[in-house]
Each structure stands twice: as structure tokens, then as C-alpha cells.
């Protein structure tokens, strides 16, 4: 630990005398004289795999304005020092980019010795402030396997295959609340198919669903729903509970019989929050499964979810479609005391373990239903609802809804759904700027140590990827990558 402390000392502002002390889940970086905790390190068999430090508080007179350019030379100098100090493998600079305000990221990666391609998730990723203070470091995996499948298609072949796969799609773009302040227009756009990742070296189209080993779920239209209950009833509100006002204007119900210390606040068992931006509610009423308790059939659970969303949103048959649900498996019987002891050995004391077991027994397994907001034939991106129904009681255990604001809805109603720019015209513009780049990629989500070869979308002429093309005006919008410097 003394050796590690010496190595880390130059990366902390002022290079204080530090020591590494073990706590429950990691190791603290502590000032020997003052006892101040600067941050944490995470070790694997004694090897540093992650470093995290709190940014020093700036004195008001010394604060650096956010529009100040980053000290790139200093960032690169400290990054190289970290590589020289902690990485004993042959890694290569990949990219320096601005992640967000006062957060800059430097990536180093190992290289394929045969094809000279960088290998993602190897090397390390370093995070800096604009004045070059290292705040985080994550060291990538060391053990991996490189596959060399036969490359049967060229970059140009891959581009044509991507185009034939209907990579560009007509959609509706609804600006979020932040974007509404500067660009409130709802647009009919052409955008890329989010399920397509790239083209394999063998010419096969590679998708997210295949990579994740999942199936693309079907979408069902919703029939008109009649509700005979109330939101409160479906959450389980009863006369024994006491109604109060919670944080941020939410309405909560607590158990008044639970003893609380004078300065303590009772945890809400049920909560409802709703405003123009959305709805969130939950029910944590206690549940304990009896051996002979049957689970409700999927049809009944679906009815409960539809009825609750109808109460929350109204006329859901005109607004939403329902995604085919993935059936919940109640694995409570797998969570026995022996396995719990093994999973949390040396990490939980007896009181923690008892609390965890109690929390688990009080939590009813739920079936989740996902609803997507539709406008005509177009799905609204990121405007959706999720309803979790208790599989034994039928209680609504949680519901979250993202809503369109009144101004967003008004703009949407004015939208002309017929494009002026044809799909072929949009594809000409899109694929003229696009190139397919042979890249090292993880072959399968379940085994991130095995890398194959794929062609991925790249926009070398413009630097930024095309985000969307307005289907009425032809205006092209680009994704801001934040790249300051990269390997060529």
C-alpha cells in the first residue's frame, strides 16, 4: 500500500503525504497529517483497477470560467504520466473529448498487432477537469481474445448493405423541454435505425437485439379502456393509512402506527406525483407470499396495467401502443438464507442482513408493462410509460410516465406527416457523408472478452455523426461529439 500511495501522490493537488486505508468496500486515500479523505481506489488482487478523487473546492476568486479552453497540454501530460506509472502494457492514445462542463475524457487502448486497430475497453479511461486535474481513472480489461473472421465484404460493400437494410427511417422528433427553449419545432425527420449496430465482416447486418441475445418485441394497439377504480384504490390506499404532503408536491400515505424518533420522518408506503412533465407513483405496502398463493394470469395483469394508465393519462387507445411484455419469473424460492450468506459474506453485518431479508420478503414480484406514445404511425422517442403490477395482489407497485408538455402537444398537432424530401433524396445525402470503418468490436454481450471484426458507421468528412435530416426542409443536424483530439 505504501508503494501505491507514493505512485498516486503526484496526481493529487499539492502532492500531499497520503496513505491507503481499507474500508468496507474499497480503499480510501487519506491525508496522513489531517486525516482528510481525498478519494478511493479499487483493487483486484492488489492491482489498481480504478481511482476516484473528489474535485478540490475552488475559492470564489480562483474559479475557472466554464468557457475557458481546456489546458490540453497539461491534460495530456498528466495522462501520459498515469500510463507510464500504472499501465505495463503497450497502449495507444485514442481520443480526448469534452464529456460535459469541466469534464474531459482521455482514452488509451491496446492495438490489434495484425490489423493496427484499437481494441475498445482495454488500456484505460481518464477523466480530467479543464485545468488538468485527474479526477477518475478506470483501467480496462487485460485478458481478451481476438478473432480473425474472413473479411468477405469491402467498406463500400458494407455501405450498400446498410442502405438496403433500411438504415434510414422516417420518424418524428419532439424536442425535450431544454431544447424547446431554443428550438421548439416538432419535426418530421429521417434518422438511423437504432436497432442496427453495423455490418459484420461477413456482410451480415448486426443488430442490438442479436448482440444482447434478445428478441425484438411485438407492438400491440390498445382498445378503448373503461375504468371502475381510482388511482388511489389501485395503489392500495386504505383507511388505516394517513395522507400527507411529500417532497416536491407529491401526495403520500404513511402508516401512523409505526414508531418514529422525534427528528425522523416516516417512510411513505404510497406516493403519487404528477405535473406537466410526467407522473410517478409507487406502492410499498408490505407483502408476504404464502405457499399456496397463485400468481395472476397475464391477461388479468395486463388489464390492471391498462386500467391504471387510463386513469393517469386518459384515452390511451389514441395515445399509446403496448409492447409485448416479457413474463416475470418469481425466483423468490432461489433466494434462500444459505445463498444470501454466500453472496454477502464479509460485506454485511447481521443487522444489515436482517434488514435486507426483511426488505426482500416485503417486496412483491411484479410484471412490467411498457407503453410507447404514438402519433399516427410514428413512435415518440423517449415518451413512454412503465407500469409494474404485483403478480399476486394485482396492486400497482410502480408507474412512471413521461408526458408531452402543452406546447409540445400543440406543435405536434400542427405537424404535416407527409415528407417533402423523399427517402431516396435523404439517403443520397446521408450515405454521401457516411463511411464504413473496420473496427474491433465485442462479439457477444454475454462474453465481453471476445472481439470480432465489424464495419461501423463513421463520418470522417464532418467529424460529427448525422443525427437527423428534416423531411420537409432537408436541413441536416449533427451530433456534437466533443472530440478535441483523436488518433488518425
ABEGO torsion letter per residue (X at the ends): XAAAAAAAAAABBGGBBBBBBBBAABBBBBBAAAGBBAEBBBBBGGBBABBBBBBBBBBAAABBBAABBBBAAAAAAAAAAAAAAABABBBBBABBBBABBGBBBBBBBBBBAAAGBBBBGBEBBBBBBAAGBBABBBBBBABBBBBBBBBABBAAAAAAAAAAAGABBBBBBBBBAAAAAABABBBBBBBBBAABAEBBAAGBBBBAAAAAGBBBBBBBBBBBBBBABBAAAAAGBBAABBBBBBBGGBBBBBBAABBBBAABBBBBABBBBBBAAEBBBBBABBBBBBAABBBBBAAAAAAAAAAAAAAAAEGAAAABBBBBBBBBBBAAAABBAAAAAAAABGABBAAAAAAAAAAAAABBBBBBBBBBBBBEABBBBGBBBBBBBBAAAGBBABBBBBBBBAAAAAAAAABBABBABBAAAAAAAAAAABBBBBBBBBABAABAABBBBBBBBBBAAAGBBBABBBAAAGBBBBBBAGBABBBX
